[in-house]
């Protein structure tokens, strides 16, 4: 059964190369989006990280956004 699956996958060389290319581009884009998200989160919290020596934070209870 595995032999038939491998034979069908590699039977058409252009489809095989296209499939490998598409999978590699998709995985690269997923990694890129994760790094963009991490960068945005780091920049969002940088204002609070700059004030690490504050002993107490006073904010309005209805505050939606920290910045």
C-alpha positions as a LaTeX table, in Angstrom:
\begin{tabular}{lrrr}
\hline
Residue & $x$ (\AA) & $y$ (\AA) & $z$ (\AA) \\
\hline
Unk1 & 0.00 & 0.00 & 0.00 \\
Unk2 & 2.79 & 2.44 & 0.85 \\
Unk3 & 4.51 & 1.56 & $-2.43$ \\
Unk4 & 1.42 & 2.60 & $-4.38$ \\
Unk5 & 1.19 & 5.89 & $-2.45$ \\
Unk6 & 4.85 & 6.74 & $-3.09$ \\
Unk7 & 4.52 & 5.78 & $-6.75$ \\
Unk8 & 1.47 & 8.04 & $-7.14$ \\
Unk9 & 3.23 & 10.91 & $-5.39$ \\
Unk10 & 6.44 & 10.77 & $-7.39$ \\
Unk11 & 4.83 & 9.65 & $-10.67$ \\
Unk12 & 4.42 & 13.21 & $-11.99$ \\
Unk13 & 7.60 & 15.15 & $-11.30$ \\
Unk14 & 6.09 & 18.63 & $-11.79$ \\
Unk15 & 3.24 & 17.96 & $-9.34$ \\
Unk16 & 5.72 & 16.55 & $-6.81$ \\
Unk17 & 8.00 & 19.60 & $-7.04$ \\
Unk18 & 4.98 & 21.92 & $-6.85$ \\
Unk19 & 3.68 & 20.11 & $-3.78$ \\
Unk20 & 7.03 & 20.30 & $-1.99$ \\
Unk21 & 7.36 & 23.99 & $-2.90$ \\
Unk22 & 3.83 & 24.78 & $-1.67$ \\
Unk23 & 4.36 & 22.98 & 1.63 \\
Unk24 & 7.67 & 24.76 & 2.23 \\
Unk25 & 6.20 & 28.20 & 1.44 \\
Unk26 & 3.20 & 27.53 & 3.69 \\
Unk27 & 5.40 & 26.49 & 6.61 \\
Unk28 & 7.64 & 29.55 & 6.08 \\
Unk29 & 4.60 & 31.84 & 6.13 \\
Unk30 & 3.31 & 30.27 & 9.35 \\
Unk31 & 6.68 & 30.82 & 11.03 \\
Unk32 & 6.80 & 34.39 & 9.71 \\
Unk33 & 3.34 & 35.19 & 11.08 \\
Unk34 & 4.30 & 33.80 & 14.47 \\
Unk35 & 7.36 & 36.06 & 14.57 \\
Unk36 & 5.26 & 39.09 & 13.58 \\
Unk37 & 2.82 & 38.31 & 16.42 \\
Unk38 & 5.67 & 37.95 & 18.91 \\
Unk39 & 7.14 & 41.29 & 17.78 \\
Unk40 & 3.83 & 43.09 & 18.12 \\
Unk41 & 3.29 & 41.66 & 21.60 \\
Unk42 & 6.83 & 42.69 & 22.63 \\
Unk43 & 6.26 & 46.26 & 21.42 \\
Unk44 & 2.87 & 46.43 & 23.13 \\
Unk45 & 4.26 & 45.49 & 26.52 \\
Unk46 & 7.47 & 47.52 & 26.22 \\
Unk47 & 5.94 & 50.54 & 27.98 \\
Unk48 & 5.19 & 48.48 & 31.06 \\
Unk49 & 8.57 & 46.75 & 30.93 \\
Unk50 & 10.36 & 50.12 & 30.89 \\
Unk51 & 8.84 & 51.00 & 34.28 \\
Unk52 & 9.92 & 47.92 & 36.21 \\
Unk53 & 10.72 & 49.77 & 39.42 \\
Unk54 & 7.15 & 50.95 & 40.08 \\
Unk55 & 5.88 & 49.59 & 43.38 \\
Unk56 & 2.18 & 50.07 & 42.64 \\
Unk57 & 0.11 & 50.60 & 39.49 \\
Unk58 & $-2.92$ & 52.89 & 39.77 \\
Unk59 & $-5.42$ & 52.65 & 36.92 \\
Unk60 & $-9.08$ & 53.31 & 36.33 \\
Unk61 & $-11.18$ & 50.11 & 36.69 \\
Unk62 & $-12.89$ & 50.84 & 33.34 \\
Unk63 & $-9.60$ & 51.09 & 31.45 \\
Unk64 & $-9.67$ & 49.04 & 28.23 \\
Unk65 & $-6.16$ & 49.63 & 26.87 \\
Unk66 & $-3.00$ & 49.96 & 28.92 \\
Unk67 & $-1.34$ & 52.55 & 26.73 \\
\hline
\end{tabular}
